[in-house]
Structure formats: structure tokens, C-alpha cells
Amino acid sequence: MLISLQILLLIVGFVCLIKGADLFVDGASALARIFRVSGVVIGLTVAALGTSAPELAVSTSAALQEANEIALSNVLGSNAFNLLVVLGICAAIKPLPVEKSILKRDYPLSVVITLVLMLLSCFPAISGKSFLTSDMAAYAGDVTRITGLILCAAFVLYIIWIVVDAKKHPVPEEPDAKRFPLWKCILLIVLGLVLIIIGGQAVVYSAKALAEAFGMTQTLIGLTVVALGTSLPELVTSIVAARKGETGLAVGNVVGSNIFNLLFILGVSSSIHHVAVNMASLYDMAILIVSSIITYVFCLSGKKINRIEGIIMVMIYAGFMSFAAVR
């Protein structure tokens, strides 16, 4: 009986996710037309901030409980999932064009931020404290409160940069495009986000209960169910956007979410309490950087990610998860 209820909750959660994403994409794309900005800009801002709400909730809660290793692993795990699985699945369904602005500005920025974060985290390790240890849980460095405040400030500057640039380069009006009044766009976006967040939480809760019922360990549940759950909003929103032809919104949502996770979520978390970085997290950062470079090469080849490349990206993530599970 309990399992049947959890399965029903799982189905309801997915229905909420899909319907919420449908409403959100309609509202966001109509909003872009009202302000004459590209879908990429909406993806990098409104969509990224909205779909990253679960990661923000998890990381902030972890910081308040002084369990910031969870905050860091949540950000790194979500970014890897967004990059490899969300973009990979979208491209596997339908080749995914990547706009020039993403390739020249936003994507390289996400890689640079991850690299700088890794270097900052390595300072104690470079000095010889524990860099050469084989213990994955060993202390390797810190993301301090000062660093956290700098990350938050950088996020504010990034958003200002996007908005100013969008005003300088308005997109042409589309005479045949579906139009909504501003109030309806906002209503669709808010209602869509509420359904997405509720649906994501319902899926995580039911999937976790089912996994425990079938004997999965807490570690494996964390690496799979929770990681998937916090990234479900990005996954469903990007898939729906890609299927509706809003590829700029789909790609912008992923890249914007990753930058939001690194600058704002990690910035807020480390501002509340410093983040101790262990060797496992350093390896995860390195893997994320390598995966980002591989994906960037795919994006540059023909200015799109094709179906074969999308499948390869999902396979890379499967290998990453296998490594994380056995290390």
C-alpha cells in the first residue's frame, strides 16, 4: 500500500514538472518578446534563477547546519548534471544550436569560475598540508567567507552586464509570434515555477522512499535521487524549451544555472559558514572542468551539439557517477 502511494506521488510529481515547465516556457518566451530580448537572456536570468531554487534551498540549509561539504557537492553535482545530462538529452532528442553570445561570454565564464574556485581551494593543499594524501575525505582547502562575498558581488555584476548588453542589442520583433500581456507572462512564469518546484520535491520524496524500500544505501540515494531531484527543474524546462524550438532558452537555462550555482548559491553558503573542501571535491572540480572543455569543443563544432555528441555527454556523466560511487 505504501509503495503504491509513493508511485502515485511520483507520477503526480512528474505531471506537475512537465505542466509547470510548459507554462514557464510559454511565459518566459512571451516575456522575451515583450522586452525584445533573446531567449538566451531569459534563460540566463529568469529561468536560471527560478530552476535553481532547489539547489539554493539545499545549500543554504546545509550552510546553516554547518554541513557545507553538502553545499559544495550539491553545486558541483548539479553543474555536472546540468552540463552533461540536461544538454546531452536535449541534443539527443534534437540537435541543439548554441548562440554566439553563449560561446563567447557565458560558457567560458562558467569554466573560468570553476577553475578559479579550484585554485583558491588548493592554496592550503599547494603549501603541502594534504594535497598528496590518498584519503578522499582529507582537508584540502577552504572557500572562505571573504571569497563567498566576492562570489556574490561577482554574480550581481554578471546580471547587470547581461541586462545592459541586452538593452544595447534588442532583437527584432516577430509579427507572427504568440503574444501575452505582461501580467499573464508573469502569472505563467510564477505558476510554472511553483509547479516545477512542487513537482521536483514530490519526485525526490517519493523516489527516496522507494529507493529505501528496495534497500539502496543513503550514499547511493544521495548520488542519484537527490542529485537528479535538485536538477529536475533544469532538465524538464530545457527539454520542453528545446521541443518548442526555444533552443536559446534551453541552453541559456543550463549555462545560467551553472553560473548561478557557482557565484550566488556557493557565495551565499560560504558567506554563512566557510566551506571546507576535501580531496573528493577537488577531483569533482577537475572532472567538471574537463567535462566543460569537452562540451565546449562540441558546441564550437558547427555551433551546435548534435545527437551523437549528446549521447557521448550522457555517457561521460555515467562514467563520472560510477567513479563517484566506488571511490
N, C-alpha and C positions, 0 to 999 in steps of 0.2 A: 504493500500500500504506500509506504513512504517513498519507495523508488519510483512508483507511478506518479506521485505528486511532484517529485523532483524533475522527472522527464517532462511533465506538463509545464512546470515553471520554466524549464529550459526552452521549450517550444515558444511559450509566450514571450520570453526574453528575446529570442531571435526575431519574432514578429515585430516587437517594439523597435528593435535595432534597425530592421530593414525599412519599416514605415517611417521611423524618425529620420533616417538618412535620406529617404526620398523627399520628405518635406524640407529638410535642411538644405539639400542641394538646390531644390526649386527656389527657395527663399534667397539663398546666397547668390545664385546666378542672376536672379532678378535684381538684387541689391547692386551687384556689379554693373548691371546695365543702367540703373538709375544714376550712379555716381560716375559712370563712364570709365571704369577701371577694369582691368582684365580679371579673368577668373583666378589667375595666379595670385594676384594681390589679395583677393578674398580668401584664397586657400592659405596664404602665408600668415594672415591675420585672424579674421573671424573664425574660419574653420579650424585653424591650428590651435587657437586658444580654447575653443569650445570642446574639441575632441580630446584635448589633453587634460581635461578636468579630472578623469580617474587617476592619472599619474600624479597630478598635483595633490589630490586628496591622500593618496597612499604615501607619498614622500613627505608631505607636511606632517601627517600623523606619526610617521617614523621619526622625524626630527624632534617632535615634541616629546616622544618617548625615549629620546637619545639613542635610537637604533638606526643611525644614519647609514650604516652599511646597506640596509634595506633601501634607503632613499637613493643611494648611488647605483646599486644593482638594478633597481626599478627603472631608472633613467637609461642606463646602458642597455638593459634588456629590451626596453620598449623601442629605443632607437634602432637597435639591430633588427627587431621585428618589423618596424615601420619600413625601414630601408629595403630589406631583403624579401620579406614576405608580402607586405602590402603592395609595394611597387611590382614585385615579381608576379603576384597573382593577377594584378591589373593588366600587366603586359602579356601574361599567358592567355588571358581572355581576349585581349585586343591590343595590338601594338600601340605603345604609349609614347606619343610625341612629347618632347621636353623643350620648353620655350628657352630662347636665348638668355633671357634675364635670369632664369634659374641657373643655367650653366655658368654664366659669367659672375654672378653675385652670390646667390643664396646657397647653392650647393657647396662651392669652395669654402664659404664661410663656415658651414657646419663642420667640415673636415678640419679646418684650421682651429676652431674652438675645441674640438675633441683632442687635437694634437697638443694645444697649449695646456689644456687641463691635465693631460697625461704628463707633460713635462713638469708642471707645477707639483703634481702629486709625487713625482720621482725625486724631488730635491733631497729628502732625508735618505732615500734609497741610494742616490748617487754618492752621498757622503759616506756610504759604507755601512749603514745601520743594518739593513736586512735585504738588500737587493739580490744578493747571491744565494739566499736561502731557498730551499725547495719547498718550504712549508707554505701552502697556498693561503693560509689564514694569517700569515705573518704580517705585521705592520710594515707598510712601505712608505706612507706619506700622509699628508693632510690636505683637505680643501678647507681652508680657514674661514673665519667669519669675514675677514677683510676681502678675501677672494670672492666670497659669496656676495658681498655688497657690490663689488666691481662687476660681477656677472649680471646682477640685477640692473645696474646702471647701463651696462652694455646692451641689455635687452631693450630698455627704454629708447636708447639711441637708435637701435636697429629698427624699431617700429616707426620712429619719426622719419628715419631715412626712407623706408618703404612708402609712407604716406606722401612725403614731399616729392619723391620720384614719380609716384602715381599721378599726382596733380600736374607734374610737368609733361607727362605723356598720356593724355586722355585717349581712350580707344574710340574709334568711330562708332556712331550709333547704328544699331541693327534694326531696320524698319520692320522686318517680319518677325522679330523675336517676341516671345511672350513677355508681357509687362504686368507688374502688380504695383499698386500704390505702396508708399514707404511703410505704412503701418502694417500692411499684410506681409511684406517681406520680413519685417522684424518679428511678427507673430509666427510665421512659418519657421524662422531660424530658432526662436526660443522654444517653440513646441517641439521642433525636430530634435534639438539638443536635449530637452528633458526626456523624450522617449529614448534617445540614444543612450543616455546615462543610466536611466532606469533599466533599460533592456540589458545593457552591459553588466550591471550589478546583479540582475536576476540570473544571467547566464553564468557568471562567476560563482555565485552562491550555489546554484543547483549542480553545476559541473563539479565543484569541490566536494559537495555532499555525495554525489555519485562516485567520484574517484575514491573517496574514503570508504564507501560501501564496498567497492571492489578491491580494496586492500592496497591502494597506492600510498607511498610514503609522503610525508609532508614536504620533503625536499623536492621530490619529483612533481608534486602538485604545484609547488611554488614556481618551478622552472617551466611548467607547461600551462596549467589552468590559469594561474594568476597573471602570468606574463601575457597570455593570449587575451585574458579578460580586460586588462587595462588598455590594450591596443585594439580591441574590437571596434571602438568608435572610428578610429582612423581607417581600419580595414574596410568596414561596411560603407562608410562615407565615400572613400576613394573608389571602391568598386562601383557603387551606384553612380558617382560622378562620371567615371570613365564610360560606363554603359550609356549614359545620357549624352555623351560627346563632350562633356566638360573636363577635358583632359588636363587643362591648366589648373583647374580647381583640385583635381585628384593629386597631381604631382606637388602643387603648392601646399596642400594639406599635409603631406608626408614630410617634406623638407622643412616647412614652417613648424610642424610639431616637434621635429628633432631639435631645431634651434631653440624653441620654447622650452623643451625639456632641459637642455644643457644650460641655457642662460637664466631662465626665470625659475624653473622648478628646483634645479640644483642650487641656484643662487639663494632662493628663499630658505631651502632646507639647511644649507651651510651657514646662513646668517643666524638661524635659530640656534644651531649647535654645530660645531665643526665636524666635518666628515673624515673619519679615519679610513684611509684607503689601504686595502690589503693587496697581496700579490695577485689574487684571483681577479680583482677589479682592474689591475694594470694589464693583465692578459686580455681581459674583455675589451678594454680601451684599444689595445693594439689590434685585436681582431676587428673591432668596429672601424678603425681607420683603414685597415687593409680592404675590408668589405666595401667601404665607401669609395675607395680608389677604383676598385674593380667595377663597381656600379657606375662610377663617373665615366670610365672608359666606355662602357656600354652606351651611356647617354650621348657621348660625343660621336659615336659611330652612327652616322645617319641622323643625328639629332633626335633619336628615339630609342626606346627599349623594345626590341622585338620579342616574339613569343619564345624563341629558343633561349634568349638571354634571360627572360623572366623565369623560365624553368630552372636555369642554372642558378639564379639568385636564391630561389626557394631551396635548392639542393645545398647551397653554401650554408644557409641558415640551419638546415637539418644537421649538417656536419658540426656546426658551432654548438648546437644544443646537445649533440652526442658527446662532444668534448666536455661541455659544462656538466653533464650528468655523471661522467665517470671520473672527473679529475679529483 
